[in-house]
Amino acid sequence: MSAATLQPSLRDRLANRGIDTVTLMALPALMFMLALFVYPFAYGVWLSFTPKTGGALANYVRFFTEPFLADTLPRTFWLAAPVTIVNLVVAVPTALRMRLLSRQRLLTTILVLPITLGTVLVAEGLLTYLGPRGWLNRALTMFGVISHPLPLLHNYWGVALSLIITGFPFTFLLTLSYVSGIDPALENAAATLGAGPRRRFWSILFPLLLPGLAITLCLSFVQAFSVFPSAILLGAPAGPTRVISIAAYQAAFEDYDYSMASAIAIVMGLAQLAVVALILTARGLLYRGPAGGGKG
C-alpha cells in the first residue's frame, strides 16, 4: 500500500480540526457580518481618530470640552433610564397577569400593536393627540380637570411618552417569554405551604426572572438610548431633548464632519456598553444560580 493511500484526505484533515460541512455553511453569514458590521465599525473607529484638525484624540477632547456636545450624553441618559425603568415596572405585572388569561394571544396582539406602527407614525399621532387642541387637552378641559392646555409637546414629556409607547411592547414580549417559561407548579407548591402572592413573587418568581429581566433591561435601555425621530418630532432638538444621536447626525449631515460624527457614535456605543456591563455585573452579584432554573 503506497504512502499516498495512507495519507488522510483534505476533508478528513479539516474534520479533525472541527471544520466540516455544517461549519462551512456558516461562512456566508460570517462574510455578511464582516461586510456589513465589522468593517463599517472598524472604519468608523479609525475615522474617529483622524480629525480635520488636531491630534488623534482631538474629536474626543472636543466632545467632552464643548458643553453643547457634552451635555447631550447626560440628557440622553436622563431620557432613556426613566423610560426603561417605567417600561420594565409595567411589563412585569402585566406579563404575570397575562399568562393566566384565556385570551392571551388576542390581548398580546393588541399590546404589541405599536411595534407595527413605527416610531415616526407614533410620533405623528402624538403631535395631534397631545397638542394644545388635541384630544387629551380638550377632554381634560371639557371635564374641568385643567384650565389651560398641558405643555406636552416639544419638551421632555412628549419624547418620553413616545418612547414608552413604542418601547413597552418590546419589553413586554421579552418579559412574557421569561414569565411563561416558569413552571406554575413551583408557585402552586408555595401557595399550598401558605405563601402569599407577595412572598411567592419575591421568593420564587423574582429570582427565576432576574437573569431574563437583566437582559430585558439591557435591550430596552439600548433601544431607548438610540432615540432619534421622537426627539426631533416631539422634542426640542436644540434644547432639553438634544440627545447624542442628534449631535452625531448634525456633525455628519450638517457640518459634513464625518470624523467627528464617528467619534460621537463611538462615545454613544461605549456609554451603552458601560450600562450593559454594569447591569450584567449587578445581576451576577445578586443571583448566581442557573438562568433556566424552574422552567416547565
N, C-alpha and C positions, 0 to 999 in steps of 0.2 A: 504493500500500500504506500503510495507516494506521500511526501510531506505536504503537498498542496491539498490532498484529500483530507488530511487530518486537521488542516487549518480551519478554524471556525469562520463562517461567513460574516459579512458586514452586519447582516440583520441580527445574528446571534451575538456579535460583539456589542451592538447597541442595546440589545435586550439585557445583557449582563450589566450594563450601566444604567438600567432603568428607563431606557428610551425605546418605546415600542410604537405600534401604530396608533394607539389611543393617545399617547403623548404627542405624536406628530400632528394629530388633529387639532391640538391647541395652538399650533403655530399661526394660523390666520388670526385668531383672537389676540395673540401676542403682538403680531405685526400691527394690528389695528390699534392696540393700546400705545405702542411705540410711536405710531404716526400721528395719532390724534390727542394723546395726553402727555406722554413722557417727553417727546421732542418739543411741543409748544411750551411745556412747563420749564424745561431746561433752557430754552431760548429766552423765555421771559426772565428767568433768574439772571442769565448772562446780560440781558438788555438792561436790567435794573442797575447793574454795576458799570454801565457805560453812559454816564450823563452827558448832556450837552456841554456843560462847563464844570470844572472842578474835578476832584479825585473820584475814586471808585465808590466811595460812600456818600457822595455829595447829595444824591437824591434822598437817602435815608436821613441825613442830617437836616436837610431842608424840611422834610415831612415833620420831624419831631420838634423843630425850632420855630416853624411858622404856625402861629395859633389857628389860622384859617384852615390849615390842613390837619394839624394835630388834634384839634377839637372834634374832628369827625369820628375819631376812634371811641372816646367815651360816649359820644352821642349815639353811636350805633349800639354800644353795649347797653346803654340806658333804654334803648328801644327794644332790643332783642331779648334781653334777660327777663323782664317782667312778662312779655308776651309768651315766652317759652314756659315760664312757671304757671301762668294762668291756664294755658292750654293743657298742661300736664295735670294740674289740680282738678280741672273739669273733666278731663278724659278718663281718669281712673274710676271715679264713682259711676260715670256714665257707662263705661265698659263693664263694670261689675254688675250693674243693673241690667244691661243689655243681654248678657249671657243667660239670664233667667227668663227672658221673654220668649213667647212662642213665635212672634213675627219679627224675629231678629234681622232677617235679610231685608225686609221692607224698610225698617227703621234705619238700618245701617246705610242703605242706599240713599235715603233722604239726608242723613247726616254728612255723607261724603260728597253730596252734590256740588258744593263749592269747588271741589278739585276739578270738575269738568268745565267750570266756567273760566278759570284762569284768573290771575291777579289783575290784569288790565280790565277785564269785564266787571269784576267785583268792585274795583276802584271807580269805574264809571257809574255803576249803580249807586254806590255810596255818595257820589257827588250830588245825585238827585235826592237821595233819601235823607242825608244829613245836612243838606243846605239850609240856609235861613228860612226858605219857604218850602222845605222838604216835608215829607210825610211825618217824620218824627217830631220836628218842631211845631208843625201845625196841629198835630194830635195833642201834644203837651199843652200848647196854648189854648186849644179848644176846651180841654178839661180843667183849665185853671192851674195847672201844675207850675207853669212858668209864665212870666210876663214879657220876657224878651227871648229871642231865639238863642239857643245854646251855640257857642262857637266851636263846632266840631270839625270844621274843615280848615285845611291849610295850617295845621298845627300838629302837635304830638298825638292827640287823641284820634284823629281821623286815620293816621297811619297805623297806630296801634290796633284800632278796631279792624282795619283791613287785614292786618297780619293774623289776628285772632280768627277771623272768619275763614281765611284761606289756609291757615296752619293747623287749625283744630282737627279737620278730617284726617290729615296725615298722622297727627299724634294719636287720635282716637283709634285708627286702624291698627297701628303698631301695638298700642296698649291692649286692644281687644284680642289680638293674636296671642299675646302672652297670657292674658287672663283666661282665655278659652282653653289653654293648654294645661291648666292646673286641675288635677284630679279632684272632683267635687267630694269624693269620699273622705278626703282629709278634713275638709270643713265640716262635713256631716259628723265625723267622729268627734271633733272638738265640740260641736253643739250637743252631742249626746253626753259628753262629760261635763256639760254645764257652762261652757264658754259662751259669752255673749257676742254680738256682732263685732263690737269694737275689739274685744280680745282676740277673736278669730282673725280679724284683719291684720292686727299688728304682730301676732304670734305666728300665723301660718301664711296668709296671703302676701303680706308685705315682704318677708324675707325671700319668698319664691319669685316675687315680681321685681325685686330690686335689681338684678342683673339686666332684665329687659327694660326696666324704667330708665336705667342709666344710659342704655343705647338710645332709647327714645328721646331722652333729654338732649343727648349729643346731636342727633339728627335734626330735631326740632330747632335747636339753637342755631345750627349751621344754616338751616333754611331761613330763619328769621333774620340772621345776621347779614345775609346777602340781599336784603330788601333793596329794590330799586324803583320799579314802576309805582308802587304805592307812595313812596317818599316824594316822587315827582308830582303825581296827580293829586294826592290828598294832603301833602305836607307843604313845607316851606323850604324849597331846595337851597335857598341862600340863608336860611335861618336855623331854627331849632331842629329841623329834620334833615339837615345836610349830612347824610351818612357817608361812610367811607367809599361806598360804591359810586356815589355821585362824584366824589373827588377824583376817582380813577377815570370815570367817563369824561369829565371835563378836561383832565390832563391829556387824554388821548385824542378826543374828537373836537375840542375847542381850542386847546393850546397846541395840539399836534406834537406833544412831547411824550412819545411812546415809552421812552426810558423812565420818565417819572411815573407814568401810569403803571408800568410794570412794577416799579418799587412799591407803589401804593397797594397793588394787588398782592404782592408778596407779604407786606405787612398785614393785610387783611387775612391772608391764609394762615400766617403764623399766629395771629390772635385767635382764630378759630381753633387751631391745633392746640394752643395752650389751654383753652377752656375744655376741649375734649379730653386732653391728658389729665387735667385737674379732676374732672368728673369721674373718669375711669379709675384714677388713683383713690379718690374718696370711696368709690364702690368697693375697691379691694380692701380698704381698711374697715368698712362696715360689714362686709359679707364675703366670706372666703369659701362658701360651700359650692356645690355644683350648680351651674347655670340652668341645667334642665331638671333639677330635682322636683319631685311632686307631679311630674307630668302624667297625664292619664293615657 
